[in-house]
């Protein structure tokens, strides 16, 4: 019997479908272009969340003078946005699991707009700091809900690749924001937030036009045994359409159940394979916050003395590293899983972690380059090369670890992402308060070599341990086991 060969476009379309799911499931119901448009909107939202925190990175001096605060205080306000992003999912995630994903995207995007105006019109540091926290709270959904939507519309075979596009948007935002900041801040630092307001409006438009509701509600079990041809036809229809997309329930009608959902992220803390990788990743991610805080204060001062626009442009090197990591991480992660699944006869989340092992040592190398460059006051290109290399590695690691945490408990993926996001943002919030003083007081080489050794060493040990025992731990803790 001859087989029908699919052209590359049809093959990609088939790979993004799942014959085991009903035809009306978002994985099968949405066309490739609708999925791509949704992925672009979700990635832009993730980008905007981090962009909001980093938009002020080369505007510290004029902001400090205008708001009557120190440069250190302004640098700390980067962390205030991250604090809001850390806490916000406790509100947004339960709503997205009850009312659906789309209402959260629209409401959060709408609330973000007045926060931009608040930041632009702030007259003193306290007012500005509070506005930054609320900006983080309003856009916090962008860091936890989109991964669940991605899991809603793509099958497991391509989730890692699709997640990488979202991840690289998050990783490159801190590098892209200073470039725009350098171009805008020369007129007035307040224009940064009017620009942010425009981006917030674009986010709202993208969600409104391109992101449908994707929350899948399973249908009731059909326990009736079909007896006639008509019953069989009805039974097959029920099976084919065994669920729907939309609202699960209204929180005000079932407050007790809604409260249990609100506490869902807390319940996920008991799972080792979610708690420990999330804690480690937050630690690793936080150093890119440190790099973006240290870079403008270093290159803007002697002996480098960069002007504002060149200073903003220097961050583009980090963006290039993040983009290269996006391509490498998504491709290698999925290829690694596909290869090991064929070889071992089963697909397991831990297979993805093999791809982290060759990457981890380069995290140490990147930090070593940064430390030597700053300690010896070498040419500024050394700092940018080291920073770009770290952005490259963290972009890869983010996609791999985030997808691992998500796949370990897909039915509660949003709660897993809330834990993942909480530690990422909490570490990011803390770093600006001490990383500059650490380098100044103890030496930049000691500062960065310590960061690199801990990040690479702990990462390798954790990946090896989870590859060895991860599946057994999931089974012992009664988590879903992939067969």
C-alpha positions in Angstrom: 0.0 0.0 0.0 1.4 3.4 -1.0 1.6 6.2 1.6 0.8 9.8 1.0 3.8 12.1 1.5 3.1 15.5 3.1 4.8 18.6 1.9 6.8 20.5 4.6 3.9 22.9 5.3 1.4 20.1 5.8 4.0 18.2 7.9 4.4 21.1 10.2 0.6 21.5 10.5 0.2 17.8 11.3 2.9 18.1 14.0 1.0 20.9 15.7 -2.2 18.8 15.9 -3.0 15.9 18.3 -5.3 13.1 16.9 -6.0 11.9 20.5 -7.8 15.1 21.3 -11.3 16.1 20.1 -11.5 18.2 16.9 -12.9 21.2 18.8 -9.9 21.2 21.2 -7.8 24.4 20.6 -4.8 22.2 19.6 -6.9 20.9 16.6 -9.4 23.7 16.1 -7.0 26.6 15.6 -5.3 27.1 12.3 -1.5 27.5 12.2 -1.7 31.2 11.5 -4.1 31.7 14.4 -1.7 29.9 16.7 1.2 31.9 15.4 -0.6 35.2 15.8 -1.5 34.2 19.4 2.1 33.2 20.1 3.3 36.6 18.9 0.8 38.4 21.1 1.8 36.2 24.1 5.5 36.7 23.5 5.0 40.5 23.2 3.2 40.5 26.5 6.0 38.6 28.2 8.4 41.1 26.6 6.4 44.1 27.9 6.4 42.8 31.5 10.2 42.7 31.6 10.5 45.8 29.4 8.5 47.8 32.0 11.1 46.9 34.7 14.1 47.7 32.5 12.9 50.9 30.7 14.8 53.2 33.1 18.2 51.5 33.0 20.1 54.3 31.4 18.0 57.1 32.9 19.2 56.9 36.5 20.9 60.3 36.8 18.1 62.5 35.4 15.5 60.6 37.3 17.4 60.8 40.5 17.8 64.6 40.1 14.2 65.2 39.3 12.7 62.9 41.9 15.3 64.0 44.6 16.5 60.5 45.2 19.9 58.7 44.9 20.9 56.8 41.9 20.8 53.7 44.0 17.2 54.4 44.9 16.3 54.7 41.2 18.1 51.4 40.5 16.1 49.7 43.2 12.9 50.7 41.5 13.7 48.1 38.9 13.1 45.6 41.6 9.8 47.1 42.6 8.2 46.1 39.3 9.6 42.6 39.7 8.1 42.5 43.2 4.7 43.3 41.7 5.2 40.7 39.0 6.0 38.1 41.7 2.9 38.7 43.7 0.4 39.5 40.9 -0.2 35.9 39.7 -1.8 35.1 43.0 -4.7 37.2 41.7 -4.5 36.6 38.0 -3.9 32.9 37.9 -7.1 31.9 39.7 -9.1 34.2 37.5 -7.6 32.7 34.3 -8.5 29.2 35.6 -12.1 30.1 36.3 -13.2 33.0 33.9 -10.7 31.9 31.3 -7.5 33.2 29.8 -8.9 35.9 27.5 -10.7 38.0 30.2 -7.4 38.1 32.2 -5.4 39.2 29.2 -7.9 42.0 28.4 -8.4 43.2 32.0 -4.7 43.1 32.9 -3.8 45.0 29.7 -6.5 47.6 30.5 -5.3 48.1 34.1 -1.7 48.5 32.9 -2.5 51.7 31.0 -3.3 54.0 34.0 -0.2 52.6 35.7 1.9 53.9 32.8 0.3 57.4 33.2 0.9 57.2 37.0 4.6 56.6 36.5 4.9 59.4 33.9 3.2 61.9 36.2 5.0 61.0 39.5 6.4 64.1 41.3 8.4 62.4 44.0 10.3 59.1 44.6 7.7 57.5 46.9 4.9 58.1 44.5 7.0 56.7 41.6 8.1 53.6 43.6 4.4 52.8 44.5 3.4 53.3 40.8 6.1 50.8 39.8 4.8 48.1 42.2 1.2 48.6 40.7 2.6 48.5 37.2 4.2 45.1 38.1 0.9 43.8 39.6 -1.2 44.8 36.6 1.1 43.2 34.0 2.1 40.1 36.2 -0.3 37.9 34.2 2.2 38.2 31.3 4.7 36.0 33.1 2.5 33.1 34.1 -0.7 32.8 32.1 0.8 32.7 28.6 2.7 29.4 29.1 -0.7 27.8 29.9 -2.2 29.2 26.7 0.8 27.8 24.8 0.2 24.4 26.4 -3.5 24.9 25.5 -2.9 25.3 21.7 0.2 23.2 21.0 0.9 19.4 21.5 3.8 18.3 23.8 6.0 17.5 20.8 6.4 21.2 20.0 5.7 23.0 23.3 9.4 23.4 24.0 10.1 25.1 20.6 7.1 27.4 20.9 7.8 28.2 24.5 11.3 29.3 23.4 9.8 32.2 21.4 8.0 33.4 24.5 11.1 32.9 26.6 13.4 34.8 24.4 11.0 37.7 24.5 11.3 37.8 28.2 15.1 37.4 28.2 15.8 40.0 25.5 13.5 42.7 27.0 16.1 43.9 29.6 18.5 44.2 26.7 16.2 46.0 24.4 14.7 48.5 26.9 17.9 50.5 27.5 18.3 51.0 23.7 14.9 52.7 23.5 15.6 54.4 26.8 18.7 56.0 25.4 16.8 57.3 22.4 13.9 58.7 24.4 15.4 60.0 27.7 17.3 62.9 26.1 14.0 64.8 25.8 12.5 63.8 29.2 12.6 60.7 31.3 8.8 61.0 31.6 8.5 60.3 27.9 9.7 56.7 28.7 6.3 56.0 30.3 4.3 57.7 27.6 6.1 55.4 25.2 5.3 52.5 27.6 1.6 53.6 27.4 1.7 53.2 23.7 3.1 49.7 24.0 0.4 48.9 26.5 -2.2 49.9 24.1 -0.6 47.7 21.4 -0.7 44.8 23.9 -4.4 45.3 24.5 -5.1 45.4 20.7 -3.1 42.2 20.1 -5.0 40.3 22.8 -8.4 41.7 21.6 -7.9 40.7 17.9 -5.6 37.7 17.9 -5.9 35.7 21.1 -9.1 33.7 21.5 -10.2 31.9 24.6 -8.3 28.6 24.9 -9.2 27.2 28.3 -10.4 23.7 27.7 -13.2 22.3 29.9 -13.5 18.6 29.9 -17.0 17.2 29.2 -18.8 14.9 31.6 -18.0 11.3 31.4 -20.4 9.4 29.2 -21.3 6.2 31.1 -24.3 5.3 28.9 -23.6 2.2 26.8 -24.9 2.7 23.2 -27.4 0.1 22.2 -28.7 1.2 18.8 -27.2 2.8 15.7 -28.6 6.1 16.7 -27.1 5.8 20.2 -23.8 4.8 18.7 -23.8 7.9 16.5 -24.7 10.1 19.5 -22.0 8.4 21.6 -19.3 9.0 18.9 -20.4 12.7 18.7 -20.0 13.1 22.5 -16.5 11.5 22.4 -15.4 13.6 19.4 -16.6 16.8 21.2 -15.7 15.8 24.8 -15.3 19.2 26.1 -15.6 22.9 25.4 -13.7 26.2 25.5 -14.8 28.9 27.9 -15.6 29.7 31.5 -15.1 27.0 34.1 -17.3 28.7 36.7 -17.9 32.2 38.1 -15.8 32.8 41.3 -18.6 34.7 43.1 -20.9 31.7 42.7 -18.5 29.2 44.1 -16.2 31.1 46.5 -15.0 28.1 48.4 -13.7 26.4 45.2 -12.3 29.6 44.0 -10.3 30.0 47.3 -8.9 26.5 46.8 -7.7 27.5 43.4 -6.1 30.7 44.8 -4.1 28.5 47.2 -3.1 26.2 44.3 0.4 27.7 43.9 1.0 27.1 47.6 0.1 23.5 47.2 2.6 23.1 44.4 5.5 24.0 46.8 5.4 20.5 48.2 6.6 19.0 44.9 10.4 18.7 44.7 10.6 18.8 40.9 8.7 22.1 40.8 10.0 23.8 43.9 13.8 23.2 43.6 14.2 23.8 39.8 12.1 27.0 40.1 14.2 28.2 43.1 17.4 27.4 41.2 16.3 29.1 38.0 15.3 32.3 39.9 18.8 32.4 41.3 20.3 31.9 37.8 18.0 34.5 36.2 18.6 37.1 38.8 22.1 37.7 37.6 20.9 39.1 34.3 19.1 41.7 36.4 22.4 42.3 38.1 24.3 42.6 34.8 21.7 45.1 33.5 22.0 47.2 36.7 25.8 47.2 36.8 26.3 47.9 33.1 25.0 51.5 32.9 26.6 52.5 36.2 30.0 51.1 34.9 30.0 52.2 31.3 28.5 55.5 32.1 31.4 56.4 34.5 35.1 56.8 33.8 37.2 55.4 32.3 34.4 54.5 29.8 32.2 57.5 30.1 29.6 56.4 27.5 27.0 59.0 26.4 23.4 58.0 26.9 22.6 56.8 23.4 25.8 54.6 23.0 25.1 53.3 26.5 21.7 52.2 25.5 23.0 50.7 22.3 25.5 48.6 24.2 22.7 46.5 25.7 21.9 45.2 22.2 24.8 42.8 22.5 22.9 41.1 25.3 19.8 41.0 23.1 21.8 39.2 20.4 23.0 36.6 22.9 19.4 36.0 24.0 18.1 35.6 20.4 20.8 33.1 19.6 19.9 31.2 22.7 16.3 31.2 21.7 17.1 29.4 18.4 19.5 27.0 20.0 17.4 26.2 23.1 14.1 25.4 21.5 15.6 23.3 18.7 18.0 21.3 20.8 15.6 20.8 23.6 12.9 19.3 21.4 15.4 17.3 19.4 16.9 15.9 22.5 13.5 14.8 23.8 12.5 13.3 20.5 15.7 11.3 20.2 15.6 10.0 23.8 11.8 9.2 23.5 12.5 7.0 20.4 15.5 5.4 22.1 13.8 4.7 25.4 10.3 4.1 24.1 8.7 6.6 26.4 8.6 10.4 26.7 9.5 11.9 30.0 10.1 15.5 31.1 13.5 14.7 32.5 14.8 13.9 29.0 14.8 17.7 28.3 17.4 18.3 31.1 20.1 16.5 29.2 20.3 19.6 27.0 21.2 21.8 29.9 24.5 20.0 30.7 26.6 21.3 27.9 25.3 24.8 28.5 26.0 25.2 32.2 29.9 25.5 32.1 29.5 28.5 29.7 27.6 30.3 32.5 30.8 30.2 34.5 32.9 31.3 31.6 30.6 34.3 30.9 30.8 35.5 34.5 34.5 35.0 34.6 34.9 37.3 31.5 32.7 39.9 33.1 34.6 39.8 36.4 38.0 40.1 34.8 36.8 42.9 32.5 35.5 45.0 35.3 38.3 44.2 37.8 41.1 45.1 35.3 39.1 47.9 33.6 39.7 46.2 30.3 38.1 47.4 27.0 34.4 47.7 27.3 33.9 44.9 24.7 34.9 42.4 27.3 31.9 43.2 29.5 29.5 43.0 26.5 30.9 39.7 25.3 30.6 38.2 28.8 27.1 39.6 29.2 26.0 38.4 25.8 27.3 34.9 26.6 25.4 34.8 29.8 22.2 36.0 28.1 22.8 33.3 25.5 23.1 30.6 28.2 20.2 31.8 30.4 17.9 32.0 27.3 18.6 28.3 26.7 18.3 27.3 30.3 15.0 29.3 30.7 13.3 27.4 27.9 14.5 24.0 29.1 13.8 24.4 32.8 10.5 26.3 32.4 9.2 23.6 30.0 10.4 20.9 32.4 8.5 22.4 35.3 5.4 22.9 33.1 5.5 19.3 31.8 5.9 17.8 35.3 2.3 18.7 36.2 0.5 19.8 33.0 -3.0 19.7 34.6 -1.8 22.4 37.1 0.6 24.1 34.7 -0.5 27.6 35.7 0.2 26.9 39.4 3.6 25.5 38.5 4.3 28.7 36.4 3.2 30.8 39.4 5.9 29.1 41.6 8.4 29.4 38.8 7.6 33.1 38.2 7.6 33.9 42.0 11.1 32.8 42.6 12.4 34.3 39.3 10.9 37.7 40.2 11.7 37.5 43.9 15.4 36.9 43.2 15.2 39.6 40.5 13.7 42.0 43.1 16.5 41.4 45.6 19.6 41.6 43.3 19.6 45.4 42.7 19.8 46.1 46.4 23.2 44.5 46.9 25.0 43.5 43.6 26.6 46.9 43.1 27.9 47.2 46.6 29.1 43.6 46.5 31.3 44.3 43.5 32.6 47.7 44.8 33.4 46.4 48.3 34.8 42.9 47.5 36.0 43.3 43.9 34.3 42.5 40.7 36.3 39.4 40.0 35.3 37.8 43.3 31.7 38.9 42.8 31.2 37.4 39.4 33.3 34.3 39.8 31.2 33.4 42.8 28.0 34.0 40.8 29.3 31.9 37.9 30.6 29.0 40.1 27.4 28.7 42.1 25.1 29.0 39.0 27.0 26.5 36.9 27.9 24.1 39.7 24.5 23.9 41.3 22.8 23.7 37.9 24.9 20.7 36.7 24.3 18.9 40.0 20.5 19.6 39.9 20.1 18.5 36.3 22.0 15.2 36.9 20.0 14.5 40.0 16.7 15.1 38.3 17.7 13.0 35.3 18.6 10.2 37.7 15.8 10.4 40.2 13.2 12.9 38.8 10.7 10.3 37.6 10.9 8.3 40.8 10.4 11.5 42.8 7.3 12.4 40.7 5.9 8.9 41.3 6.6 9.0 45.0 4.8 12.3 45.3 1.9 11.0 43.2 2.4 13.4 40.4 1.2 12.6 36.8 3.5 10.0 35.2 4.0 10.0 31.5 3.6 6.5 30.0 
